[in-house]
């Protein structure tokens, strides 16, 4: 990814609340089906795996395929039992792994 992903969390967050986490990754999501101006196939480069962990315990994961649009938006819900660290990870075909860690403090 060229830019860090955008992540949106509600505020404030209360212990035991179910919250929605929204992410937007800036990525071309090239399918490998198109050709460039010289008729060469543009290699596939998509985000193929997204995972979310809270305090090192996986709470959400998604395997993405070539049908996903550029700049994929992913939203999911999770229950927040206590304060901790939310770790979001995107992996793409070019070998790039993007990791964002967000401290969640419950009120």
C-alpha positions in Angstrom: 0.0 0.0 0.0 1.3 3.4 -0.8 -0.6 5.2 2.0 -1.4 4.0 5.4 -5.0 2.6 5.7 -7.7 4.7 7.2 -9.3 3.2 10.4 -12.3 4.5 12.1 -13.4 3.5 15.6 -16.3 4.8 17.7 -15.6 7.0 20.7 -16.0 6.6 23.6 -15.8 2.8 23.9 -17.4 1.1 26.9 -16.3 -2.3 28.4 -18.5 -5.0 26.9 -19.8 -2.9 24.0 -20.0 -4.2 20.5 -18.3 -1.7 18.2 -18.0 -1.4 14.4 -14.5 -1.1 13.1 -14.2 0.4 9.6 -11.1 0.3 7.4 -10.2 1.7 4.0 -7.0 0.5 2.3 -5.4 2.4 -0.6 -4.5 -0.4 -3.1 -4.9 -0.8 -6.9 -6.1 -4.4 -6.5 -4.9 -5.4 -10.0 -6.6 -8.6 -11.1 -4.0 -9.9 -13.6 -6.6 -9.9 -16.4 -5.8 -6.5 -17.9 -3.1 -5.6 -20.4 -1.0 -2.5 -20.6 -0.5 -0.3 -23.7 2.1 -2.7 -25.1 -0.4 -5.7 -24.7 1.6 -7.1 -21.8 -0.4 -8.7 -19.0 -0.3 -6.5 -15.9 0.6 -8.9 -13.0 -2.0 -9.7 -10.4 -1.5 -7.6 -7.2 -4.3 -7.8 -4.7 -4.7 -7.7 -1.0 -5.4 -11.4 -0.4 -5.6 -11.6 3.4 -6.9 -9.3 6.1 -6.8 -10.1 9.8 -7.8 -8.3 13.0 -6.6 -9.4 16.4 -7.4 -8.0 19.8 -4.7 -8.6 22.5 -3.2 -11.3 20.2 -6.5 -13.2 19.8 -7.9 -13.2 16.2 -11.4 -11.5 16.1 -11.9 -11.3 12.3 -10.3 -12.5 9.1 -11.1 -12.3 5.4 -9.6 -14.0 2.4 -10.0 -11.6 -0.6 -10.0 -12.5 -4.3 -9.7 -10.6 -7.6 -13.4 -9.6 -7.5 -12.7 -7.0 -4.8 -12.6 -3.4 -6.0 -9.6 -1.1 -5.7 -9.2 0.6 -2.3 -11.1 -2.1 -0.4 -13.4 -1.0 2.4 -13.7 -3.6 5.2 -16.0 -3.2 8.2 -16.7 -5.6 11.0 -18.1 -5.8 14.5 -16.3 -7.0 17.7 -17.1 -7.0 21.4 -14.6 -5.1 23.5 -14.2 -6.8 26.9 -11.4 -4.5 28.2 -8.7 -2.1 27.2 -6.1 -3.5 24.8 -4.4 -3.4 21.4 -6.2 -3.9 18.1 -3.9 -5.2 15.4 -5.0 -5.0 11.8 -2.9 -6.7 9.1 -3.2 -6.6 5.3 -1.1 -8.9 3.1 -0.8 -8.5 -0.7 0.5 -10.5 -3.7 3.7 -8.4 -4.0 4.8 -9.6 -0.5 3.9 -6.4 1.3 2.5 -6.7 4.8 0.9 -3.7 6.3 0.3 -3.7 10.1 -1.5 -1.1 12.1 -1.8 -1.2 15.9 -4.4 0.9 17.7 -4.7 1.2 21.5 -8.3 0.8 22.6 -9.1 2.3 26.0 -12.4 1.5 27.5 -14.3 4.0 29.7 
